[in-house]
Amino acid sequence: MKKRIVMIGPVYPYKGGISHYTGLMVKNLKQCFSVDTVSYQMQYPKLLFKKEQRDYQNKSFQVEDAVYWIHTANPFNILRCAKKIRALNPDYVIFQWWHPYFAPCYRILEGRLKGIPLLFVCHNVFPHERFPMDRKLTKMVLKKGSAFITHSKMDADDLKTIVSDPIYETTVLPTYNAFRIRGISKEEGRTEIQMAPEKKMLLFFGLIREYKGLKHLVRAMPEITAYDPEIELMVVGEFGSEEERAEYEALIQSTGVSDHIHLIGGYVPDQEVEKYFAAADLVVLPYESATQSAVAQIAYGFEKPVIVTNVGGLPEVVRDGKTGYVVEPKNPAAIAEAVIRYFRENREAEFSAHVREEADRYSWERMNEVVCRLTQRIDQKNGNTADTAAANTASAPTYKK
């Protein structure tokens, strides 16, 4: 008999990387476990998140049997949801954790789920943009966890500052290959985004926030285009406000090479992601700080190499000089040097081949193995028999190192 997991987190139609991750994790864990997915009827109140939170256009990430029970700001609803979750009789509950906003909601659930092992997937232990009380709120929730998955050494180190001797594993983010919907070629992608086939294209993709360091990539463009005027930068992402967009537009104009920088502002629906990655030659993540980023994993899903900065867990997903380059943060000259080197040495075919070689490392089957090992360790700690622990791995794939 497969053991039963209740997964708590956002799934389709909620937007964003955590939703995509949760949907893919559920679909793959069903190979090894019986999985019930409990998502939110209300994720963030409009007072805190004014933009549209749902996108119904791409059902690739849909979990068909998901239920939308949890109103994250209604304690009476949360208490009722805890009762429903207990009625499912799970062997384990998995929480997706990425921001202390969810601390009150999750803490109430924890209080009513006593006796059920709780596993936290920590996309970030602490939020990217810190605020007063974030550490206390995070500790309040995570200290009740039975086991943890982190996606960077930095997050593992942060976890150990608030949880004593945790049971955990650190593993890279799996590949987000679900965005490769139509399988279009680079040439077809270029046609769709109206970029000439002879151009060389850099891609910056995702929510545009200060810590993501876009300004350093923009400032690198004069040196890059001086080397090769055929190199173009495509910036595709959503700004936090119109004021922030205006600041970046002014910065782009000040470079003197604004005709080489194309700004596609606003939310990109899931089904539109493919054309940008298919069209790109090189994906650049010039972050000032990070734990990890799904953008690198999306790039790998399209067999595209990446340039990342040496912050957080980003260097852990790049084989420097093989699947991309690792450069120092806040350093436009270092970014320019890496871009120029890539094109000067004509590394596209070589790097793409190395990305393909790394596919097993980023597989969801490997993530299944991580969950199976952690649930076995939980069972052993709780004194369960080897037979019950073995049920977790009866159908689990074997990852060959």
URJO-V897935 format. One record per pair of residues at least 24 apart in sequence whose ideal C-beta (glycine too) atoms are under 6 Angstrom apart, sorted by sequence separation. I is the first residue (numbers start at 1). J is the second residue. D is the distance in Angstrom with one decimal. If there is no record, write none. Layout:
i,j,d
I,J,D
I,J,D
//
This chain:
i,j,d
280,304,5.7
287,311,5.6
290,314,5.4
372,396,4.7
92,117,4.9
93,118,5.3
94,119,4.8
95,120,5.1
96,121,5.3
97,122,5.2
98,123,4.0
120,145,4.6
277,302,4.2
11,37,6.0
37,63,4.8
98,124,5.2
122,148,5.8
239,265,5.8
39,66,5.3
41,68,4.7
78,105,5.6
82,109,5.1
92,119,5.8
118,145,5.2
369,396,5.9
5,33,4.8
7,35,5.8
11,39,5.0
45,73,5.5
99,127,5.2
118,146,5.2
119,147,4.8
120,148,5.0
121,149,4.8
122,150,4.9
232,260,5.3
233,261,4.8
234,262,5.0
235,263,5.0
236,264,4.5
238,266,5.7
368,396,5.6
10,39,5.9
37,66,4.0
38,67,5.8
39,68,5.0
42,71,4.5
117,146,4.0
208,237,4.6
238,267,4.9
3,33,5.7
4,34,4.6
5,35,5.0
6,36,4.9
7,37,4.9
8,38,5.1
40,70,4.8
41,71,5.3
78,108,4.6
82,112,3.4
125,155,4.8
200,230,5.4
207,237,5.7
369,399,5.3
2,33,5.3
38,69,5.5
199,230,5.4
200,231,4.6
201,232,5.4
202,233,4.6
203,234,5.2
204,235,4.8
205,236,5.0
206,237,5.0
207,238,5.5
208,239,5.1
307,338,5.0
323,354,4.9
2,34,4.7
6,38,5.9
40,72,5.9
126,158,5.7
225,257,4.9
236,268,6.0
322,354,4.4
323,355,5.1
365,397,4.1
10,43,5.9
72,105,4.4
75,108,5.9
107,140,5.8
122,155,5.4
125,158,4.0
199,232,5.1
201,234,6.0
218,251,5.6
222,255,5.5
366,399,4.7
100,134,4.8
103,137,3.9
107,141,5.5
110,144,4.6
125,159,5.2
218,252,5.8
221,255,5.7
106,141,4.9
222,257,5.3
225,260,5.0
215,251,5.9
221,257,5.2
26,63,5.1
100,137,3.8
103,140,5.9
23,61,3.8
100,138,5.3
103,141,5.0
14,54,6.0
15,55,4.7
23,63,5.4
236,276,5.3
13,54,4.3
20,61,5.3
288,329,5.4
13,55,5.9
288,330,5.9
13,56,4.8
305,351,3.9
12,61,4.6
286,335,5.8
303,352,4.6
12,62,4.3
11,63,4.8
36,88,5.3
303,355,5.0
11,66,5.2
300,355,5.4
282,342,5.9
217,284,5.6
217,286,4.4
216,286,4.7
203,276,6.0
213,286,4.0
22,96,5.4
213,287,5.0
212,287,5.2
213,288,4.5
203,280,3.9
211,288,5.1
18,96,5.8
201,279,5.9
211,289,4.9
6,85,5.5
201,280,5.1
18,98,5.6
201,281,5.1
202,282,5.4
203,283,4.9
204,284,5.6
200,281,5.3
6,88,5.7
193,275,5.7
202,284,5.5
128,211,5.5
192,275,4.3
6,90,4.2
4,90,4.8
189,275,4.7
193,279,5.4
4,91,5.1
5,92,5.1
6,93,4.8
7,94,5.0
8,95,5.0
9,96,3.1
3,91,4.2
5,94,5.9
189,278,3.4
190,279,4.8
206,295,5.1
189,279,3.3
205,295,5.4
186,278,5.9
181,274,5.6
179,273,4.6
184,278,5.0
179,274,5.6
220,332,3.9
224,336,5.1
219,332,4.0
223,336,4.0
227,340,4.8
216,330,5.8
220,335,4.2
224,339,5.2
216,332,5.0
220,336,4.2
60,178,5.0
176,294,5.7
217,335,5.8
173,292,5.5
179,298,5.8
176,297,4.8
180,301,5.7
175,297,5.1
176,298,4.6
173,297,4.8
177,301,3.6
175,300,5.2
176,301,5.3
175,301,4.7
155,291,5.0
154,291,5.6
152,291,4.8
152,292,4.9
151,292,4.4
200,343,5.8
172,317,5.2
154,312,4.7
154,313,5.8
152,312,5.5
152,313,2.4
151,313,6.0
124,291,5.0
175,362,4.2
174,362,5.3
174,364,4.8
174,367,5.2
171,370,5.2
169,370,5.0
167,377,5.2
57,269,5.0
58,270,3.5
58,271,4.5
55,269,5.7
57,271,5.8
147,374,4.3
147,378,5.4
146,378,5.0
117,378,4.6
17,294,4.2
92,375,5.8
28,364,3.9
32,368,5.3
28,368,5.8
32,395,5.3
31,395,6.0
32,396,4.7
3,391,5.3
3,392,5.4
//
